[in-house]
Amino acid sequence: MPHAAAPADLTALFDAARAARAHAHAPYSRFPVGAALRAASGAIYRGCNVENAAYPSGICAETSAIAAMVCAGERRIAQLLVLGEGTDPLTPCGACRQRILEFAGPDTLIYCGSASGPGLARTMDELLPHAFGPERLAQGAP
């Protein structure tokens, strides 16, 4: 099910993700990815994928953006947009979905974009149903 967002919100995220993608280091996959997230404070943090010769131990764009947010002292994602090249919307990989979950709620919107635009939107719960998150660990604590 598609979700709507204010165009200004998406434009800022899309532009930040596109700018980040331009700095990606992807000599092995040749697939540059950019991501931008809006933290609960409204600040935008961006990231790009960074590969290395010990492929595949590089980092994804979403992970890079999350690290920038955490380094700035924030802990909550309000929105996230990830984009790659081509015409199909790029969704976060499974590992990134788990990383995003750590800082997002089930209703947090994740925008999956392509070079042509923001593409589709899904909630965190739609991208990672029946997720194992921090609240699950608290249920097992004595």
C-alpha positions as CSV (number, residue, x, y, z in Angstrom):
1,M,0.0,0.0,0.0
2,P,1.5,3.4,-1.0
3,H,2.0,6.1,1.6
4,A,2.0,9.8,1.1
5,A,4.4,12.4,2.4
6,A,4.8,16.1,2.0
7,P,6.7,16.8,-1.2
8,A,9.1,19.2,0.5
9,D,10.1,16.4,2.9
10,L,10.7,14.1,0.0
11,T,12.6,16.6,-2.1
12,A,15.0,17.4,0.7
13,L,15.6,13.7,1.4
14,F,15.9,12.8,-2.3
15,D,18.4,15.6,-2.9
16,A,20.5,14.7,0.1
17,A,20.5,11.0,-0.9
18,R,21.4,11.9,-4.5
19,A,24.3,14.1,-3.3
20,A,25.5,11.3,-1.0
21,R,25.3,8.7,-3.9
22,A,27.7,10.9,-5.9
23,H,30.4,10.2,-3.3
24,A,29.9,6.5,-3.1
25,H,32.9,4.3,-3.3
26,A,31.7,1.3,-5.3
27,P,34.6,0.0,-7.4
28,Y,33.6,-3.6,-7.1
29,S,29.8,-3.7,-7.5
30,R,29.8,-0.5,-9.6
31,F,26.4,0.2,-7.9
32,P,26.6,3.5,-6.0
33,V,23.9,4.0,-3.4
34,G,22.9,7.0,-1.4
35,A,20.7,7.3,1.6
36,A,19.3,10.2,3.7
37,L,17.4,10.1,6.8
38,R,15.5,12.7,8.8
39,A,16.0,12.3,12.5
40,A,13.3,13.1,15.0
41,S,14.9,16.6,15.5
42,G,14.3,17.3,11.8
43,A,18.0,17.2,10.9
44,I,19.0,15.3,7.8
45,Y,21.9,12.9,7.8
46,R,23.2,11.2,4.6
47,G,25.4,8.3,3.8
48,C,26.7,6.3,0.8
49,N,28.0,2.8,0.3
50,V,31.7,2.3,0.8
51,E,33.2,-0.9,-0.5
52,N,36.6,-2.4,-0.1
53,A,38.8,-5.1,-1.5
54,A,37.7,-7.5,1.3
55,Y,34.4,-7.6,-0.5
56,P,31.6,-7.8,0.8
57,S,32.8,-6.2,4.1
58,G,32.0,-2.7,3.1
59,I,29.1,-0.7,4.4
60,C,25.7,0.2,3.0
61,A,24.5,3.7,2.5
62,E,21.7,3.3,5.1
63,T,24.3,2.2,7.6
64,S,26.5,5.1,6.8
65,A,23.6,7.6,7.3
66,I,22.6,5.9,10.6
67,A,26.2,6.2,11.8
68,A,26.2,9.9,11.0
69,M,23.0,10.4,13.0
70,V,24.3,8.4,16.0
71,C,27.6,10.3,15.9
72,A,25.6,13.5,16.1
73,G,23.9,12.3,19.2
74,E,20.6,11.4,17.8
75,R,18.8,8.1,18.1
76,R,15.5,8.2,16.3
77,I,14.7,8.0,12.5
78,A,11.6,9.9,11.4
79,Q,12.0,9.1,7.7
80,L,14.6,7.4,5.5
81,L,15.1,7.4,1.7
82,V,17.5,5.1,-0.1
83,L,18.2,5.3,-3.8
84,G,20.3,3.6,-6.5
85,E,20.7,3.9,-10.2
86,G,18.2,2.5,-12.7
87,T,14.4,2.8,-12.9
88,D,13.3,0.4,-10.2
89,P,12.9,1.6,-6.6
90,L,15.8,0.3,-4.5
91,T,14.8,-1.3,-1.2
92,P,17.1,-1.7,1.8
93,C,18.9,-5.0,2.1
94,G,17.9,-7.3,4.9
95,A,20.8,-6.3,7.2
96,C,20.0,-2.6,6.7
97,R,16.3,-3.3,7.5
98,Q,17.5,-4.7,10.8
99,R,19.8,-1.7,11.4
100,I,17.0,0.8,10.5
101,L,14.6,-1.0,12.9
102,E,17.0,-0.3,15.8
103,F,16.3,3.4,15.4
104,A,12.8,3.5,13.8
105,G,9.3,2.6,14.9
106,P,6.9,0.2,13.0
107,D,5.2,3.2,11.3
108,T,8.4,5.0,10.2
109,L,8.2,5.6,6.5
110,I,11.1,4.2,4.4
111,Y,11.2,5.6,0.8
112,C,12.6,3.4,-1.9
113,G,13.9,5.5,-4.7
114,S,15.6,5.3,-8.1
115,A,17.5,7.9,-10.2
116,S,14.1,9.2,-11.4
117,G,12.6,9.9,-8.0
118,P,11.5,8.8,-4.5
119,G,9.5,5.8,-5.8
120,L,7.5,3.8,-3.3
121,A,7.0,4.2,0.4
122,R,6.7,1.5,3.0
123,T,6.5,1.5,6.7
124,M,9.2,-0.3,8.7
125,D,6.7,-2.9,9.7
126,E,5.9,-3.6,6.0
127,L,9.6,-3.9,5.1
128,L,10.4,-6.1,8.1
129,P,7.2,-7.9,9.4
130,H,7.5,-9.8,12.6
131,A,10.8,-8.2,13.3
132,F,13.1,-9.0,16.2
133,G,13.9,-5.7,17.7
134,P,15.1,-4.1,21.0
135,E,11.6,-4.4,22.6
136,R,11.8,-8.2,22.1
137,L,15.0,-8.4,24.1
138,A,13.3,-6.6,27.0
139,Q,10.6,-9.3,27.0
140,G,13.1,-11.9,27.8
141,A,14.9,-10.0,30.5
142,P,14.5,-11.1,34.2
